[in-house]
């Protein structure tokens, strides 16, 4: 906990005036603004030195006040109220405090009082500031992106500072002085904090009603969120201005839609990036890389991408190849491409301090490297030894970095992997590194460094391949990183508890705006084993990003490394992912349009079910598949909670029901998966070796028959999977509306889009689960089925299918 004993509280408002977008108040020699962003979203700002910082970070990507909602002010001697259709912000004058309530009177935020009944709406000390808000012990807290431990954050404190988790130098300040029994003293533990990514956005769920509010503090400085108090929470930042967006909710999906409108959404990914990826830190040669790729094909293991870690470079110099190990990179990349493999290489921000190295010389010449306060080049220590760092705060540096990445991928690479971008500086402290050619402190942009690196990288890829969707993977990040890059969870451990950790961490990322996320399958550091690897693979193929990655010096962790029996089960798991890619792709499109997570905690879709708030060993993949991984060894059954609705056992087809706990069998060949009644899950009829040029003539539609009357919706989108043409209408998007009325089941398919040249589908196969009618009608014409399976000739047109199902 951070002491605020000497902070100076602001106590009184001197004047309040209406503005076109809200109100402006004078207090303590500064200005306070409360502006209407949307009817249910407010922005609160306090100046420093009488001036507002209008661009505190690079997170917000829209003009939040371009189209404010209607509002009016009401005043009395004690308070000025800003009122919209959705909420009321009450600015209390003396003593100063800010409360926001919804139109029904329920609390969004309420200023907390201390034991002396003094309000803490805002207090400051030496550029730091803090705010304190009321809550209840029974309330829940979600979000904050990449955080360890349980996905309900209540009862814990968190630091907002991007950290190289496995660095003893970078983590020492967070581990030092901890008692021996405190897991936070061990950076390998599942409780350690902070991690690589900072997203200062969280949800506050009120007990017992279940409504949610949310807060995004647009500040990149080091911060802390303290949720360990029973009746209040505290927010503290160590610099910068107070700029907060308050989301009235009360529904989590609507809050996330607003937050991702503000900070951006995950772009539609290239389809190959959703396949299976093979990576290892290893001293590969060119021939060895090709052998690994070929073995996937020989062993019938689908795979879309092969990754190269740091050993491919010449002395760890970025944008180079080791000529001895890789004598012909373009030739290798061409041969792999012909086999359906994309190749991605790692790129760190650290540039070797070497006057004979062309990248370093170019950076010095263009003055795009970080400097110290005295004007020296800042030098850190990473893989190549002494390293300089691009000053990504400047547009010149981002442009230069983009040019380097553009030239790199033009050799035949498909994407870029950004690592060590917290930034990690080894055993040399990072705080002397300054930005903006020395103008700005390290503290201001440390947490944004990876975001800015991803901006430059993505711009370079778009310049090199303007007709192709980009793929960038980043270890670190800040709010808004989802606009430019996917994230993985960094250097995890080959341990069961880290498998569990990735479930809650992935869900936390999802509800914090980052839809494209995953953990290293099998664990990165340490030696995996057959059972752990298999269980992690069965889970990992059902996460947004699916990559097998491990550290140099560990046991082999390839799909075939643990013998034929495990390889057979791994192959089955990977093939399930490939068959599900039409569904996974539809989930990503939803994320790109509404912000809805691909991997999400149950609370996202079922927030008013009090049972789900503390369940973090299962999750939803999209809205229609519930996944319950096995997270302990030698487990042959596990408990699963099924929320309200109809749920079908994926493996057996059995209707299990909902709003109940069940015991699910977990033999080594599978983990529990359930499909929602009313859902249409689009699937490929087989698992291809890769997505490259795969154009199936048939797509299966697995319909899980609802047991009660109602309507549900699902989506299938078919496009070229790699270009931006789909955005311009070169696609077929089929929206399925499933309606049950008594014993009549109707599937109505509506198609939008103009099609695309590569489209090859000739038919759909509708497969009913939960009923097996022998016949139905297709556009009023009777068709015959086999065990609930109906073939529908269709090359991108709408249709209506009706059949009778049992009561």
N, C-alpha and C positions, 0 to 999 in steps of 0.2 A: 504494500500500500504506500502511496505517496503522501507525505505530510503536506497539508495546506495551511498549517498554523499561522504562517506569516503572510498569507495572501490578503490583499486588500479588497474587501467586498464593495461593490457598487450598490448604493443604497437609495438613490433618489433620482427621479426623472424631472428635468427642469421645464421642458416644453415638448409639445407634440404637434406635428403638422401633417396634413394629408398630402400624399403625392399621387401621381397618376397610377402607380402600381401598389400603393399601400400607405405606409406612414413613415415619418422620419422624426426621431426624437433626439433631444439634447440631454446628455447626462454625463457628469464627471468630466466635462471638457471634451468629450467625444460624441460621436453620432451613432445612433442605433436605427437600423431600418428593418422593418418587417414588410416583406413584399409578397404579393400573391403570384405564385407560379401557375398553379392550377387551383381549382376550388378546394381540393383536398391536399395541396402541397404549398407550404409556405417557406420562404427563405428569410433567415434572421442573420443580420450582419452587424458587427461593431467595428468602428474604425480604429486606427492607431495614428496618432499625430493629426487627427482631424481628417484623414484621407482613407477612403475605402480601397482595398486591393480588389480590383474587379476580376482579376485572373489569378486567384491564389494557387491553383494547380492546373495541370493539363487534363484533369478528369472530365470536366463538363464539356460536352461537344455541341451543345445547342445554346441559343440565346434564351435563357430561362424566363425572361420577362417580355418576350416578343408578343405573346398573346395572352396576357393575364386574364383571369376570370373576373366577373363582376364582384364588387364588394362595396361595403359602406362602413363608415365609422360611427360609433355611438360613444358619447362621453358623459362622465359624471366627475365629481370631485376626486374620486379615488382611482378611477380607471378609464382607459380608452380601449374600446373594443373594436377590432377589425373583424368584420363578419362576412363570410361567403356563404354559398348555399350548403357547403359541407362542414364548415367548422368556424369556430370563433377563437381568435387570439386576443387574450386579455392582457394588456400592458398596465400593470399596477404601478402607480406613480410614487407613493411614499408609504411603506418601503417598496423599492423597485423589485418587481418579479414579473415573469412571463409564464402564463398558463395558456394552453390550447385545449379546447374541448370540441368534440363533434357536435353536430346539430342536435343530437339526442341527449346531450349533456355528459356523455361518457368522456373520460380523460384521454387526451393524446399525450401531452406533457404537463407536468405540474412541478413548479419549483419546490425544492426541498428546504426544510428548516433544520438548523442544528439544535443541540440541546438547550441553547439559550433562546430558541425561537427566532433566530436571525435567518433571513432568506439568503440563499446562495444562487441567485440567478446568473451572476457573473462575478468572478474575482480574478485578480491579476497580480503577478509578481515577476519583475524582471523579464518581461516579454512572454512569460508563461501565462496561461489562463485556465480556469476551471469552471465548470458548471455542475450543479447537483440537482438531481430530479427524484421525485417520489416514485416508489414502486412498492409492491407487497412481497413478502417472503415467498409467497406461493406463485408469483409471476414467473414467466419464462423469458429467456433472452436467446435469440438466434442470430446467426449471421457472422459478421466480421471476417468473412472469407476464409483464408487458410489459417485455421487455428487448431491446436491439438485438443485432445480430451473429448468429452461429451459434446454433442451438438447443441444441447441446451447449455448456454454459457452462464446461467445464473449460479452464483456461489463462487465464481472465479474472477481473477484479475488478468488483464492482458496488456502487453506492450505492443505498440505499433512502431516497429523498426525492422526493416528488411534485414535478415540475418542469414549468413551462411551457416546452416545448422550444425554441420559436422566440423566446423573450424574451431579448434580450441582457442584461437586468438579472438575470433569474433563472438564466441559465446561466453567467454570467461566472466564478463560482467554480470551475466544472467545466472551463472551457476555458482559463482563464488559466494561463500558464506551461508549457503543453504545447509540445513541440518542433514545428517546422513540418510534419514528416512524420507526426505522431501524429494519426490521424483523430478521436480524442476531443477534440481542440482545435477541432473544427468541429461546431456543433450541427446542421448539415444532414447530417452523414455517417451512414452506417448502423452506425457503431460508437459513436456518442455515448451517454453514460449520465450521469445517470439520465433516465427518461422520466416519463410522467404518473401511472402506477399503481404502487403498492407492494404486492407480495404476498410476504411472507417465508416462502415454502414452496418446497422443492426436493427433488429425488430424487437419490440417489447410487447409481449403477449400478456394481457391482463387476465387475472384469475377473479372469478370463475367463468366469466362470460366468454373468453377466448378471443375477443377482438384484438387486433394488432395495430400498433403505430410503429413508425420507423424514423431513424435519424441518419443522415449522412453529413459528416463534418468535412467540408471541402478544405482540408489543410494537410499539407505533406510533411510537416514537421513530426518529430517524434512525439508520440501520444501514449495515453494509457486509458483503458476503460476498466473501471472497478465495479464489478457486479457482486462483490463478496459481502456487501452490507445487506441486512435484512429488509430495510424499509426505504432504501434509496440506492441510486447508482451515481457514479461520478465519472465525468469526462475531463481529461486533462491533456493539453497540448503545450509543448515546450517552446513554441514560437509561432510567428505568423499571426494572422487575424482570425477572429471567430466568424466563420461563415458556416451556417448549418441549414440544411434542408430538412424540414419536418413533414413527414407523410402521415396524414390522418387515418388512412386505412378505411375501414377496419379489416379488409380482406388481404391476405398475403399476396395472392397473384396480382391484384390491382396495385399494391405498393411496388412490387418488383417491376411491373410494366412502367410505372412512373420513373422509378430509379434508372432503369435501363434506357428509357427515353432521354433522360438527363445525361447519362454517362456513356451511352452507346450499347449496342448489342453485338453478339457474336455473328459474324457474317456467315452466309451459307458456305460450308466448307467444300473443298474438292472431295468427291466421293472416295478417292483412294485413301484420303487421310483418315477415313472411318474404318479402314481395314485393319488387319493385324500387322504390327511393326516388330521387327527384330533388331535389337540393339545390344551391344556389349562394349564396355571399355576393354580393349584388347589390342595387342600389337599385331593387327592384321596386316597381311600383304594383299596386294591386288588379287592374286590367285585365291587366297583364303576367303576373301569376301565373296568371290564368285562361287566358290565351293559351298559356302554357307547358303547362298541363295539357291544353288542347284539342289542342295539336299532337301530344301523345303518342297521343291517341285517333285523330286524323286520319291519323297515320303508322303506325297499327297497332303501336304499341310498348306492351306491357303496363306498367302502372305503378300502384302502390297508394298512394303517399304523395308529397306535395309539402311541402318544408321551407322555413321562412323564417329567415334569419340575422338579424343584429342591426339591419339597416336598417329593419325593419318598425316599430321602436319610436319613441316620441317622445323624441328626444334621448338614446337609449340608456337610457331609464328602464324598468326591468323591469316587466312586467305592464301596459304601456301600448301603444297603437297610434298611429302617426303618422296623424293625422286627414286630412291632405292627401293622402297616398298611399293610405290605406285608409279611405275615408269610411264604409264599411259592412262591417266584418269579419264579423258574423253572417250577413249576406246572402251574402257571398263564400263563406264556409265551407259554407253550406247548398247553394249551387249546385255547389260542388266535390264535396260529399258525394253529390249526386244523380248525378254522373258517376262515382262509385266511387273518389273520391280522399279519403284522410285528409290532414289538415294538422297539422304539428308545428312549433312555434316554439321558438326558443332562449330560454333563461332563464339569465342569469349570477347568481352570488351577490352581486356588487357592487351596492349600492343607492346611487344618486346622493345625495351630501350636498347636500340642497336642502330648506330648511325649508318651501318651497311645494309640495313633492311629497308626495302623500298616503301613499305607501308608506313614505317616510322618516319622516314625522311619526308614523305609526302605530307604526313600529318603536321610535322614541324613547319614545313614550307607554307601550309595553308592555315596555320595557327588554329588548329581545331582540337587541341589537347587541354586537359584540365591543368590549372595552375594553382599555386599556393597564394597566400595573402601577399607574400613578398615578390611574387612574379615568377618564381621558379616553376618548371614543369613539376607537377605532382608525380611522385614515383611510388608505386606499391610493389608488392611481391606476389606473383601468381605463378602459373606453370612455367613460363619461359624465364623466370627469374625477375629481375627488375622490369617493371612494366609501367607504361604511361596509359592514360585513360581518355577516350574521346569525351569532349565536353558537349554532351548531347543536348544540353539546355540551349545551345546556339543552333540556329537553323543551318548555318554553314557546316557544322559538324554532322548533323543528321543527314544533310545532303551528301556529304563526302562518304559517310558510312553507307548510305544507300547505293552510291556508285560502286563501292567495293563489293557489296552483296550482289548487285546486278551482274557485275563481271564474273563473280564466282559461280552463280547459278547458270550462266550462259554456257558453261562447260558441259551442262547436262544434268545438273542437280535439280531436285524438285522443290526443295524447301530449305529452311535454315533453322538451326537449333541454337538459341541464345542461352548460355550458361554463365555462371559466376557473375551475374549482373545485379547483385544486391546494392552496390558493387562489392565483391569480395576482393580484399587487398592483402590477404595473407597475414604475416606477422608484422606488417607495417600499418599502424592505425590509419583509418580513412579520413579522420576529421580535418586534416590539413588540406584535403582536396576541396577546391572551390570551383564554382561554376560561373558561366556567363563571362568568360575571360577574366575571372577573378572577382567579379562584382558580387556574387552571391555566396553565402555560407554553404558549407556542406550539408548542414541540417535541413536547409530549405528543400533541397532536391534529392537527398539520399533515397528516400522512399519512391521517388518518381523516376529514378535513373533507368530502371528496366523498361518502364512505360515509354520513355523517350527513345531508348535503344530500339524497341519494337516499332515505334513510329518510323524511324529512319530505315530500318530493315525492310518493313513492308513497302514503304515508298520505293525503295530500290528494286524489290521484286516486281512491283507493278510496272516500273519503267522497263525492266528487262522482259517481262512477259505480260504485256498490257491486256491480253485477251484471256488470261488464266487467273483463276482464284488462287490467292496466296495461301501458303501454310508456313507459319512461324510458331515454334514452341519456345516458351520462356520459362526459366526457373523462378525468377522474381517478378514482381508486378505491383501495381497500384490500381486504385479504382479507375476503370476505363480500359484496362489492359485487354479486355475482351474484344475491343474494336480491332485489335491488331494481331493478337497472338493467342494460342492455347497455352495452358499451364499444365506442367506436371508437378507432382508433390515433392520433387527433389530427392535427396539421397536418403531413402528410407532403409529399413533394416529387414533382413530375411527372418522375420519373426512373426508369430501368430498375432501378437498384439498390434503390430504395425499393419497387418492385413485388416484387422478391425478398425484401426485408426483411419485408414484410407476411406472407409465408408462414411463416417461422420465428416471427415475433412472434405470429401468430394461433395457431399450434400451441402456443407457450409459454403463452398465455392459456388454451387449452383444457385442458391438463394441470394448470393451476393453479386450476381450478374455475370459470372464466368461460367458459361455452359460447356466449354470444351476443356475437360480436365480429366486426369487419370493418374494413377500411381504406377511406379515400376512394378510390373508383374513378377512375382517371386521374391521381390525385395532386391535392392541394389547392393547393400553392404552386408557381408556375412555369407555363410553357406546355407543355401536352401536345401530342402530334402524333397523326396518324392511326393509325400502327402501334402506338405505345405505348398509346393509348386503347383500341384494339380488343383488344390482348392482355390489358390489365388488365380489360376488361369480360368477356372469355371466362373469365378466372380468377375475377373478383369475383362473378359470378353463381353460383359454386359455393363460396361461403363463407357462414358463418351469417348475417351482416348484409350487405345488398347495397345500398349507397348511392353514387350519383355526386355528388361534391361538389367545388367548386373556389372559388378565392379571387377576390375582386373585382379587376378590372383585368387579369386574364389572358384569354387567348383563350377563346372559347366552348367548352364541353365537353359540350354536350347530345348526345343519341344521334344527332342529325342533323347535328352541327356539321362533320363531316369529309367530307360528300358522300354521295351515294346508295350507292356501293359499300360504304363502311364502315357506313353506316346499315343496310344489308341484313344484314350480318354481326352487328352489334350486336343487331338485332331477333331474329335466329336464336338468339343466345346468351341473351337475356332470355327468349325463349319456352321455351328448354330449362329454365331455372330454374323457370318457372311449371308446366311439365308435371311437373317433379320435386318439386313442393311436397308431395305426399303422403309421399314418401320423406324430404324434409328435415324435415317436421313430425314424422315418426316418430323421427328422430334427436334432435330437441329433447325429445320425450317421454322417450326413454331418458336424456337428460341430466338431466331433472327427477327421474328415479326412481333413478338410480345414479351420477350425476355424470359419466358417460362423455362425452367431448368430442364436439361436432359436427364441428369441424375438429381433426384430431389428427395428430401425427407418426406415422410408420410404427412407431416404437419402442413406441407404446402397445399395439398389437395384436401386435407381432412382436419383443418385447424380447429374446428369446433368439436372434435372428438378428443376429450381430455386424455384418453388413453395413449395417444400417439406422441405426445410432446417429448417424452423421454425415451422413445424407441430409436436407437441409432445403430442397431446391428441388422437392419433391413432398410430398403429404400424403394422408390419407384423409378423405373426407367421410362421416361415419358409419363403419361397419365394412365397407361393401360397395362403395364407389366409390373408386378411386384416381385422383388428379388430379395431372397433371404440367404446370404452367404453363410458358409460354415467357417467359423473363426477360431476353432479350437481343434486339437488333434484327436483322432480316434472317436469322432462323434458320428453316430449312426442315426440320430434323430435330433431335431431341434424344435423349439417352440417358435411359432410364427403368429403374429397378430394380423388378422385380415380386417380392414376397416369396412364401413358400411357398403353394401352393394353385393352383387354376385361375383364370386371369384372361382375360377376354374383352375385345377391343378394342371399345369402345362404338360407334365409328363404322362399323367394317367387319363386326362380328359374329364376327371370327376368334378362335378359341381360341389364346391366345399361350403359356399355360403359367405357370410360376412358379419362384421361386428362381433368377432369372436376370436379366441385363441385356438390354434390347432397344433397338434404334434405332427410334424412332417418328417418322413423318412429321408435320411441323407446318406445313402450308400455312396461309395467312392465314385460312382459313375455320374453323379448329378448333385446339384444343389436345388433347393426349393424355388420354383418359379410359378407365379399365378397370373392369369389373365383376367381382366375385368369383363364382366358380363356387359354386352352391348358393344364391345370394341370390335373393330375390324383391324386385324394385324396383317399388313401386307408383307409377303415373303417371296424371296426367289425360290424357284422349285429345286434348286441345287446350289451347292457352294462352289463358286468358280475358284480357279487357282489364284486369281486376283481380279480386281474390278476392271482392269485395263481392257477396254473394248468389249466388255461383257454386256451383251444386249439380248436378254432372254426373250424368247417368243411367247412365254407364258409367265404370268405372275399369279401367285396364289393369294387369296383373300380369306384369312381364317377368322370367321365370325363366331364369337362366343355368345350364344343365345341368352338374352336377358330373361329372367323369370317373371318380371312384373312389367306392367305397362309403363311406357316412357320412350324418350328419344335420346339418342346419343350420336356423336359425330366422330369420324375418323378421316384420315387423309392419306393419299398416295400421290407423290409427285415424281414424274419421270422427266428427266432432262439429260443433257449431255454430261453432266456431273463434273465438269472441269472449267467451263467458261462462264462468262457473265451473261450469256445469251438468255438464260432462263428469266433473269430479271426483266428483260425486254419482251417477255412473252413466249420465248421459244421453249415450250414445255407443255406437258399435259398434267394438270393438277385435277385429281379426282377427289371430290368430297363425298364421303359416304354418310348418309343419314339412315340410321337404323331405328325403326319404330316398331314397338310391339303394342298391339291392341287386342286383348284377349288371347285367342289362339292364332291370330294373324300376325305374321312377321313380314315386314317390308324393308327392303334395302333400296334406297334411291341414290343413284350415283349421278352427280353433276360434274361436268368437265369444263375447265377453263384453260386457256392457252392456245397457241397457234401451232403446236407441234415442233419437232426438230428433226433434222435430216437423218440422224442415227437411230431414230425410233424403229424398233423391230417387233414390238409385241403384237401378237395376233389374237390372243385370247386371255381371259381371266378364268381362274378356277376358284369358285366359291366353295369353301369348306365349312360346314356348320359343325359346331361343337355344342353338345347339349341337346341336339335333336338330329334325327336322320330321316327326313321326309324323302319319299321316293320320287316326288314330282313337285314342281312349282311353276309359276308363270314368269316369263321374261318378256316384258313389254306386251303383256296380255296374251302371249303365246305359251302354251304348255311345253315345258321341257322336263326331261326325265333325269333324275339323279341316281347316284350309286352311294348308298350309305351316307347320305347328306352331302355328297360332293357333286357339284354342278359345273359343267364347263360352259363358259359364256364366250362365244366368238366376239372379240372386241378389239379394235385397233385405235382406241382413244376416243370413244364416244360415251355418252351417258346412257343409263338404263335404269329400269325399275324391275326388281325381282320381288316376288311375293310367294310365301308358302305358309302352310299350316304347321304349327308346332304344338306339342302336348301342353296341357294346362300345368 
